[in-house]
Amino acid sequence: MNSTRAFTRWERGSHLATIFSGIAAAIAIFIGIWQWSDQNKQNDLERSIRDEETRPYLTVDSTRVTIFTEGQWEGANAWAYSLSLKNIGVRPAMDVHCLGFLVGGDLTSGGVESFKVVDTTKLEEHIFANPISHDAKGEFSGLNFFGKHRNYFLKVIVIYKDRISSKPYRDLFYYSVNLQDDAKDYTYQDRMQDFDARKIPMIDSLMFRYYGKLSR
């Protein structure tokens, strides 16, 4: 009788030991998975920080406006804008694609929100064949014919990839160009002007009205 009770107690103890051992093993597996996941997240974070520190970064180094008087360009007055893009980042920028959205019209006393478009909207597009390396430059330009009372707003979208990580980037630039009437000779400022960032939502709305989703 005593031996039977002893065996029963031993059997129960053995079962409990097995259960506790299984629980301990499960906990060990859970901790191992958690540590592995946490380490991966840490590695991803460090990699992301390195990518941002060494990424390409295209910015507009300079702008230029060129006037063509009557007869210089297909017998009509025209002006051309030019932006010099510079890679101030570390890695080369590849698949560089520029889109320039231009609207021209009259500015009333109400400001940009009452801008009346009187010019044909114009889209310029350029794809750079070669990567733009660190400190290297690339030119993006567009041509427009003009008439009287012109103010212009230009939105440039620059899309490119990191040549090493293939991570895509997209940068936006906004400019205005104003026509000055001087003794019936129309002249532009020699460079484009940045404008108040608070006006950007209105310009975006204007661009979307004439170019659609392409301008977003």
Protein Blocks (a to p, Z undefined) as FASTA:
>chain_A
ZZmmmmmmmmmmmmmmmmmmmmmmmmmmmmmmmmmmmmmmmmmmmmmmmmmmmmccdddf
bdcdddddehjlgoiacdddddddddfbfbdcehiacddddddddddfkommloccfbdc
dddddddfbdcdehiacdddddddddehiacddddddddddfklopacdddddddddddd
eehiacddfbdcdddfklmmmmmmmmmmmnommlZZ
